[in-house]
Amino acid sequence: MNKYPICIISKDRHDICTTHLLFDDYNIKYYYMVEPQDYDLYKSKFKNVINIQENNLGIYYARNFCIDWSKKNGYDKHWQADDDIKSFYYRPKTEKYRDRIKINNPTKMLLEMENTSNVCVNFGASCISHDGFVFSKKNDIDINKMIYCFQLINNNTFARYQPDISEDIDFSLQLLFQNYVTLIYNTYSFTTPQSGSMQGGCNASVDYNNNGRKKRNIELVNKYPQWFNEYTKKGQSEIKPSKIWRTFKQVPMQKK
């Protein structure tokens, strides 16, 4: 069994969320973290549902609630997961690319990442890679990059998610500026539906109302003007790749 709880943040998707399906058969502990307005619907379907106490405060509030809730319950780390993950894959290196082997039981993956975090004294957070990005990755683990989607987080840092900004990038940078390391596992990957193709979630979130994506990206540029640029691609606000990640030189340090 995994040592740290998996907090699946979900909104308006009690009947179509999928992440729990990857855990149900393997004694993996997870909790759906939902707003009061959705609580009864989720509770009618799932055993472990946590009421996050406030409606419509956005993803930053839900993510911070997970940190505080897991810490209050005695955990020094916790997992945060999106609610629309469809599958996990093992991605070992071959001569030209990374192989792609479906994972049925993710327990080994979870324990490997948890055990690594427990022996790393400057661990900030880790995640696995999106399946669409990982096929050509050279390193089994990249360090000091952005964490996202399916992530293990150290509860004992000063980093907190902020409103009205691209929260994954900003949170990762907070950790790195505090001299923690982030670990991105390219030996594992996950898949999700195409962005925006499911109801609920970010599509129903206050974060994305009234052109919120663009506002959040612009706020990121305003906070780190020398490192980020916002642009529009196919009608959607995007952030250009940044060299800021190369500026962090800290390496994982193992407990003696």
C-alpha positions in Angstrom: 0.0 0.0 0.0 1.1 3.6 -0.7 2.4 5.4 2.4 1.0 8.8 1.5 -2.6 9.6 0.6 -3.6 10.4 -3.0 -5.8 13.5 -3.1 -7.8 13.6 -6.3 -9.1 17.1 -6.8 -12.4 17.0 -8.7 -15.2 19.4 -9.6 -18.6 18.5 -11.2 -17.4 15.1 -12.5 -18.8 12.6 -10.1 -20.1 10.5 -12.9 -17.2 10.7 -15.4 -14.0 11.0 -13.3 -11.6 8.2 -14.0 -8.4 8.4 -11.8 -9.8 6.2 -9.0 -10.3 3.3 -11.5 -6.5 2.9 -11.5 -6.4 2.3 -7.8 -9.6 0.4 -6.8 -8.3 -3.1 -7.3 -5.0 -2.6 -5.5 -5.6 -1.4 -1.9 -4.3 2.0 -2.8 -5.6 4.8 -0.6 -7.1 7.8 -2.3 -9.6 10.6 -1.5 -11.8 12.7 -3.7 -11.4 16.3 -2.6 -14.6 18.2 -3.6 -16.5 21.4 -3.0 -19.5 21.4 -0.6 -21.9 21.8 -3.6 -20.6 18.5 -5.1 -20.1 16.6 -1.9 -23.4 14.6 -1.8 -23.1 13.5 -5.4 -19.5 12.2 -4.9 -20.4 10.7 -1.5 -23.1 8.7 -3.1 -20.6 7.0 -5.4 -17.3 7.0 -3.5 -16.3 5.9 0.1 -13.5 8.4 0.7 -14.7 11.9 0.0 -13.4 15.1 1.7 -15.3 18.3 1.8 -12.9 21.2 1.1 -15.3 23.6 2.9 -15.6 26.3 0.2 -17.2 26.6 -3.2 -15.8 28.2 -6.3 -12.5 29.5 -4.9 -10.5 28.0 -7.6 -7.8 25.3 -8.1 -5.3 27.2 -5.9 -7.6 26.9 -2.9 -8.2 23.2 -3.5 -4.5 22.4 -3.9 -3.6 24.3 -0.7 -6.5 22.5 1.2 -4.9 19.2 0.2 -1.5 20.3 1.7 -3.1 21.5 4.9 -5.5 18.5 5.2 -2.8 15.9 4.7 -0.4 17.7 7.1 -3.2 17.9 9.7 -3.7 14.2 9.4 -0.1 13.4 10.2 1.5 13.1 6.7 4.6 14.9 5.8 3.9 14.4 2.1 0.8 13.7 -0.1 -0.1 13.0 -3.6 -2.2 15.4 -5.7 -3.8 14.0 -8.8 -6.1 15.3 -11.6 -9.4 13.5 -11.8 -9.2 12.5 -15.5 -6.1 10.3 -15.6 -6.8 7.3 -17.9 -3.7 5.1 -17.6 -0.2 4.7 -16.5 2.8 3.4 -18.5 6.3 2.2 -17.7 8.7 3.9 -20.1 12.2 2.2 -20.0 14.9 3.5 -22.4 15.8 1.5 -25.5 18.5 2.5 -28.0 16.3 5.0 -29.9 13.3 5.8 -27.7 11.4 4.8 -24.6 9.4 1.7 -24.6 5.7 1.9 -23.6 4.4 -0.8 -21.3 1.0 -0.4 -19.7 0.9 -0.5 -15.9 -2.0 -2.4 -14.4 -1.0 -2.1 -10.7 0.7 1.2 -9.9 1.7 0.3 -6.4 5.4 -0.3 -7.4 5.6 3.1 -9.1 4.1 4.9 -6.1 6.4 3.2 -3.6 9.5 3.8 -5.7 8.7 7.5 -5.8 7.8 7.7 -2.1 10.9 5.8 -1.1 13.1 8.1 -3.1 11.4 11.2 -1.6 12.0 9.8 1.9 15.8 9.6 1.5 16.2 13.0 -0.3 16.8 15.7 2.3 16.0 18.5 0.0 13.0 17.0 -1.7 10.3 19.5 -2.8 8.1 17.5 -5.1 8.0 15.0 -7.9 5.7 13.9 -10.7 5.5 11.5 -13.6 5.6 12.7 -17.2 2.7 13.1 -19.6 2.7 10.3 -22.1 2.9 12.8 -25.0 6.2 14.3 -23.9 8.2 11.4 -22.6 9.1 9.2 -25.6 12.4 11.0 -26.4 13.5 12.0 -22.9 17.2 11.3 -22.3 17.2 11.2 -18.5 15.2 8.7 -16.4 14.7 11.6 -13.9 14.9 15.3 -14.8 15.5 17.6 -11.9 14.4 21.2 -11.2 11.5 21.3 -13.7 7.8 22.0 -13.4 5.7 19.4 -11.6 2.1 18.8 -12.7 -1.0 16.6 -12.8 0.2 13.5 -10.8 2.6 14.7 -8.1 4.0 13.9 -4.7 4.4 17.1 -2.6 6.5 17.8 0.5 4.1 19.3 3.1 6.8 21.0 5.1 7.9 23.8 2.8 6.7 27.4 2.6 5.5 27.0 -0.9 1.8 27.6 -1.5 -0.4 27.8 -4.5 -1.4 31.3 -5.4 -4.6 32.7 -7.0 -4.9 34.2 -10.5 -1.6 32.8 -11.8 -0.4 29.7 -13.6 -0.3 27.8 -10.4 1.8 24.7 -11.4 4.6 26.8 -12.8 4.6 29.3 -9.9 4.4 26.6 -7.2 7.3 24.7 -8.8 9.4 27.9 -8.9 8.6 28.7 -5.2 10.1 25.3 -4.3 13.2 25.8 -6.4 13.8 29.3 -5.1 13.7 27.8 -1.6 16.5 25.4 -2.7 14.4 22.3 -2.8 14.6 19.9 -5.8 11.8 18.7 -8.1 12.0 15.3 -9.7 10.2 14.5 -13.0 10.1 10.7 -13.6 10.5 9.9 -17.3 10.4 6.2 -16.6 6.7 6.5 -16.0 3.9 8.4 -17.8 0.2 9.0 -17.7 -2.5 9.7 -20.2 -5.5 12.0 -20.1 -8.3 13.0 -22.5 -7.7 15.9 -24.8 -7.7 19.2 -22.8 -11.1 20.7 -22.7 -12.9 17.6 -24.0 -14.6 16.7 -20.6 -17.3 18.7 -18.8 -16.5 20.0 -15.3 -13.0 20.4 -13.9 -11.1 23.4 -15.2 -14.0 24.0 -17.7 -16.3 24.6 -14.7 -13.7 26.4 -12.5 -13.7 30.1 -11.6 -10.1 30.1 -12.7 -11.0 29.8 -16.3 -14.1 32.1 -16.4 -13.9 35.3 -18.4 -10.7 34.5 -20.2 -9.1 33.3 -17.0 -6.4 31.3 -18.7 -4.9 34.4 -20.4 -5.2 36.4 -17.2 -3.3 33.7 -15.2 -0.6 33.5 -17.8 -0.2 37.3 -17.9 0.1 37.4 -14.2 2.9 34.8 -14.4 4.7 37.1 -16.9 4.2 40.0 -14.6 5.7 38.1 -11.7 8.7 36.7 -13.6 9.1 39.3 -16.5 12.6 38.3 -17.4 11.7 34.6 -17.9 8.2 34.2 -19.4 6.3 35.4 -22.4 2.6 34.9 -23.2 1.3 34.3 -26.7 -1.8 33.0 -28.4 -1.9 29.8 -30.3 -5.0 28.5 -32.1 -7.1 31.0 -30.1 -5.7 29.9 -26.7 -3.3 31.6 -24.4 0.1 29.8 -24.0 3.4 30.4 -22.3 6.6 30.1 -24.3 9.2 27.7 -23.1 11.5 29.3 -20.6 15.2 28.9 -19.7 14.5 29.7 -16.1 14.7 26.0 -15.2 18.3 25.9 -16.2 19.3 28.5 -13.6 18.6 26.1 -10.7 21.7 24.2 -9.9 20.7 22.3 -6.7 20.9 18.5 -6.9 19.2 15.8 -4.8 21.0 15.2 -1.5 20.7 11.8 0.1 20.3 11.3 3.9 23.4 9.9 5.5 
